[in-house]
Amino acid sequence: MTMKAIIVEDEPLAMEELLYIIQKHSQLDVVQTFDDGLDAFKYLQTQQVDVVFLDINVPSIDGMLLARNIHQFAIKPRIVFTTAHKDFAAEAFEIEAFDYILKPFNEQRIQGVLNKLETLSSPAPVPAAAVPATAPAVSAPTSAASSQKVNLTKGERIFVTDVSAIYYVEADEKLTHVYTKDDEFVLNMAISEFIEKLPTEQFFRSHRSYCINLNKVQEIIPWYNSTYLVKLYDVETQIPVSRSRIKEFRALMQL
């Protein structure tokens, strides 16, 4: 399915250049453009899109404030900031921006972002041999794609938690540890069972014992045997990427 996008940019030349690069290097459908933050916000209150290319310095509502409002949506579009200033990078990733593009635009850099967007939105191909020719038609499960919240338990309390708050998940035999920025939850289920509740475009099973939130990745550290350790924002634990999953990880992260 084609992803829908909008551009919020008050510089006509920058708007034109960004639109040209998106159309040249991707299948994204730019359904609307805005030169005013308030107009964009009104549009997003009634229309759903997958990606917002957002300049930080726009009239009425600046891009950062608009992004914080978008972050409260039940179904959040991915935000790609476009700006001439590096100063906002840390704040941008605090609200889980998908990426951050500096002006003047670099076509190759934008192409990399577009490739990553389309890779994350595409389902993994199923080998032909894995599906019997006479396999009956079944409805695809929708829980992972549509679920935005999960129940995390601590003692007798149940915390209804936005999946975007989850940093990583760790297996512990038949238990699963779920880590947010400030807390840890222990669930009485296998990691594979819990991962089924998470949106596949946002979470990656980097190792048989770990699953990470791709939006929380801060640093990718080369490790032995051409593998990686992944450092996430706000937490100290470094997550391994196993050799069996390295190819998929490189494709997702454009390495």
N, C-alpha and C positions, 0 to 999 in steps of 0.2 A: 504494500500500500504506500502511495506517495505521501511523504511528510509535508505538512503545511507549515509555512513560515510567514512571519511579518518582519518588516524592518522599521525601526524607529530611529530616525536620523534627520537632523535639521540642516545639514550641509548638502545642498543639491548634488554637487560633484561627488562627494563621498557616497551618497545614496546611489547614484548612477553607477559608480564603479563597483560597489558591493553587489548590487543587483546583477550586473554583468558577470561578475566572477561566479556568483551562485548559479546562474543559468548556464554558464559555460562548463562548470565542473561538477554539477550534481543534478539529481532529479527532484530536488526540493521545489515545491510549488509556492512561490511567494504570492500569497493571496491578497496582501494589502501592504501599503507603506504609509508611514506617518512622520510628520516633522514636529509633532507635539506630544509630550508624554501623557497628558490628560486624555487626548483623543484616543491614543493607543489603549489606555486603561479602560475607557468606556467600551471600546470594541471587544476587549478581552473578557469583559463581564458577560457578554452574550455569545461570543464566538470562541470555539476551541481550536487552538493551533498546537503544533508540536515543538516549534522553535521560535524564539524571539531574538533577533539580532538588535541589540540595544545600545545606542550611544548614551554615555553617562551624562553629557551636557546637552540636554534638550529642554525646551521651554515648558512652562506650567508645572509639570512634575519631573524632576530630574530622574535620570535613569536608575540611580541607586534606590531612590524612594519607590519608583515604579516596580523595580525588581523585588523589593521587600513586600510589596502588596501582592505581587504575583506568587511569591513564596508561600502565601497563605491559602492559595487556591487548593481545592481538593485534588484536582488533576493539574499538575504543574507542567507547563511547557519548559523545555530546556532553554536556558538563557545564555547567549553568547554576547558578552560585552564588547563594544567597539569604542575605543577612546584614544586620545593622543597622550594620555597621562598614565604613568605606571603606578601612581600613588594609591589608586583604588584597588589594586590587585588583591591585597589581603582581605579587604572588606568584601570584594566580589566573591571570593571562595568561601567566606563565612556564610553566605547565603546560598552556597552550593551552586554557583554558576557553573555551567558546563565548560566554558572556556572564556578566554580573555584575549582579544586581538587588538594590537596597538596600531595606531595610525602613524605615518602613512601606510596604507595597506600593502602587504606583501602577498602577491597572488598565490605563491607556493604555500605560505603559512595558512591562508584561508582554505586552500584546497585540502590541506591536512585535516583541518577542523571538519570540513564537509564530509570527507571520507570517514572520519570517526563517527560522525552523526549517522551516516547511512549504514555503517557497519553495526552499530548498536541497535539500530531499528530493524535490521534484517534478521529473520529467524535462521538458526544454524541449519545447513543442509542435512538431510537424512540420507545416508547411503542407501542406494537402491536395494542392495542385498538384505538390508535390515527390515524391509517391508515386504511381506509375502504378496505375490501377484493377486491372490484371491482375498486379501485382507478386507474385512468389512469396513464400510465407511463409519467413522465415529466422529463425534463432535470434539473439537480440540478443547482441552481444559482452558478455562478463562481465568482461574483464580490468580495465577502468577502475573498475568498481564494486567488484570484489572484491579487487583487488591492494592490499596494504598495504605492500609493499616493492618497491624497484627496485634494479637494479644500476647503480652509478656507477663509472666507470673513471678511473684516474689512472695514466698510464704503463702498466705491465703488471699493476697491482693492480686488483682488483675489490672495491668496497665495497658490501655489501648494506645498503641504507639505508631506514629507515622513511620513507614519504612525508611524514609529519608534520614531519620535519626539514627539508624543502625550503621555502625562503622564496619564491623566484621563479625563473623560467626565462627566459632571453633568447636570441633567435635571432641567429646570426652567419653569414649566408649559408647554407651547407650544414652548419654546425656548430651545436650547442646548448650554451649555458653554463647549468649548474645550480648555484644558490647555496644553501648551508646557512648556519647561523649563523657558522661559523668556516672554511668552505672553499668552493672553487670547483672544479667538474668540467667538463671539455670533452668532449662526446660527438660522435661522427662520425655524426650523424643530423639530420634536419630537426626543427624544433621541433614541428611537427604530429604527427610520428611519436612523439616522446617524450611529448607531452601525452596521447596515447591510453593510456599506461600509468598515468595519474593518475586518482584518483577525481573524477568530475565535480562532485560535491556540495561538494568542498573546494577545487578549483582553478578559476580563472576566467581565460579568455584576454582580458585587458584591452586588448590591442593586437596587431597582427599580429606584433610582435617580442617580446611579453612575455606571461607567464602568471604569476599570483600565487596564493599560498596565502591564502585568505580568512581563515583563522584567525590569520594573522600581521598583519593590518591594524591599525595603530595610529592613523593619522590620514588623513583625506580632505581634501585641500587644493583649493579652487576654483582653476581655471586658466582660460586664455582660451577663448573660444567656448563657454562653459558646460560645459567638460569638467573633469576632475579630475586631480590628481597624488595618488598613493597612497604614504604612508610606512608602511613595515613596521617591526616591532620589531627591534632589534638591528643593522639594516643602514642605511647612509646613503643608498643609491640611492633616488630617488623615481621611481615607475613611472607612466607616463602611461596614461590611459584614453582610447581613441580615440573620436571622435564616433560612429562606427558601432556602438560597443558601450556607449554611455553609458546608453541606456534600460534595457538588461538589468542593468547595474551598479547603477543607482539602485533597481531592483526588488529585487535581491539584498541591498542594504545598507539598504533602507528609507529612502531619501533623498527 
